[in-house]
Amino acid sequence: MTHEPIALAELTAQGLPDLRFDASGELVRQIAAAATFSPNRKLSLRQLANIKATLYWLQDYQPLKQATHLDQVRGWLEAFHHLSQLAAWQAAEDLLSMPVPASQPPKPDQSGRSLPLHEQLEVWGYYQELTDLYAKLLGKRDDASDQVCCDRLGTMHRFRGRLPEATDYHQRSLQLAEQLDDSIAKARALLGLADVNFRLDQFENGIIQAQTALTLARQQHDRRLLADCLGCLSNGHSDDYFACYKPKLALSYAQEGLQLAQQLDDAALQCRLLNHMGGVYFSLGKASEAIAHHQQGLALAEATDNLRYQWANLHNLGLVHFQLLQDQKQGEALFLASIQIARQMQNLSCETQTHLNQAFFNQQQGKSLTVQSNLQQILELAQRSGDAYQEWQSQRNLGVILLRQKQFEQARLHWDRAEELARSHHFRFASLRAADTCNTSYLLSSLGDWRKGLRYGKQGLAIARRCNNKQEQSWAIMVIAYAYWQGNQRLWALLIFLRHLPQAAQLALRDESLRYTLLTGLQVITSPLLTAIQRLGRFLQLQPRNQEPR
């Protein structure tokens, strides 16, 4: 007797007697050639029950007309569960690539094509479900299968904000791709690592990885991968905080990628690239262009039920209205709409990110108590979701707010927890923005640990110089002078402050926060000098004048 791999689409109840397990444990269909002994194992009653359940969920289950997204694909998910009970891992893996019929999802892809199950779940934002599916498959078959599982697990953890886990899976994916000599798989793993590095503000590393992926995509003539690489590079060059900020290049990458996505009729890729283009225009301060691209991306995301990019475009439209248009009411409405989408996806990382930006704008408006309440809420969300990176950000920002309220001990507790998270999750200290290290410097100096405060201030200055950020260079020099002042090194403090005063004064005209710091510094440093002059004046007034003898 011979056997052939099972094809789920062709599986029927009548074919059940022909099913066997081969020597490797895979489920196969036996083809009768002669009444001879076969080494294949027959199915037990429990295994037959799981096969029948698989058939029911794939062929007979019909969701209700008003079913949720998850219930619309419930049959595939339940079938996967029963196949995993059988340890039929090849069939289970094939199931994830089966196209969901266009009649099932309410809004198929823009081109009318049916998406594979794993892509449809990703579009709907079911990252936890996909994580569970690929975690079950990992290690069950061969290196090629494990490479795909690691890459997709890295992507799911990245979308959920779990950056340390995402890094581990993408690195494993890259190692397997190199062993398999699979250039396309290697490029995808590099793109995943690049995106993680961008989120950790390690832009130089991320851009090198994305450039390498782009070269591989061009060599393999893979247009979809090429569009992914262009979108990733656009993202890497669009952050105006860092020296790698190149808005024209970022816009060029995004436009080229968008043209490819349109040629491929790939709606999800178009949504992502429109979102990138809106972000570039936002960094350039061009509100109308940013709004146009985000609204176009939002419309396409709504037309295809792409929840992730509904959230992203609503969130970024909120940023435009808050920061560029100073329209707080519309910004709040857009943030609220994005939070509702995040909750629909059950994505605490997206919800946390929107709350964090709400806190930032409340902070700009001087609403310290509201900001503190927002950040406490963010911290709880981050801890619930296991999002160490968002918790790290929340702890740092709570420290800043409490610092401004002169609650030094409470601020220090949050900063200590942030530093603990950075070390345990390998968030490189260099990835902290200069403002964060400078705030830590000010906090430590205020608490009397001026030497440690001085060290943090110098680290902040090095980061600001590397990023070519003049404002934060000025802030770093201020906290260095403050550290010397707190350590009774008054002469050093005065020399540093006065030497930098002309440049700081020019920057302070455009930066309210730096202006406040500069005026406070002037008051602190000149106060003893003025006091000394006043005392000298009073002393001279009390002394009799010496008269020359005639």
Secondary structure, 3 states (H helix, E strand, C coil): CEEEECCHHHCCHHHHHHEEECCCCCEEEEECCCCCCCCCEECCHHHHHHHHHHHHHHHHCCCCCCCCHHHHCHHHHHHHHHHHHCCCHHHHHHHHCCECCCCCCCCCCCCCCCCEHHHHHHHHCCHHHHHHHHHHHCCCCCHHHHHHHHHHHHHHHHHCCCHHHHHHHHHHHHHHHHHHCCHHHHHHHHHHHHHHHHHCCCHHHHHHHHHHHHHHHHHHCCHHHHHHHHHHHHHHCCCCCCCCCCHHHHHHHHHHHHHHHHHCCCHHHHHHHHHHHHHHHHHCCCHHHHHHHHHHHHHHHHHCCCHHHHHHHHHHHHHHHHHHCCCHHHHHHHHHHHHHHHHHHCCHHHHHHHHHHHHHHHHHCCCHHHHHHHHHHHHHHHHHHCCHHHHHHHHHHHHHHHHHCCCHHHHHHHHHHHHHHHHHCCCCHHHCCHHHHHHHHHHHHHCCCHHHHHHHHHHHHHHHHHCCCHHHHHHHHHHHHHHHHHCCCHHHHHHHHHHHHHHHHHHHCCCHHHHHHHHHHHHHHHHHHHHHHHHHHHHHHHCCCCCCCC
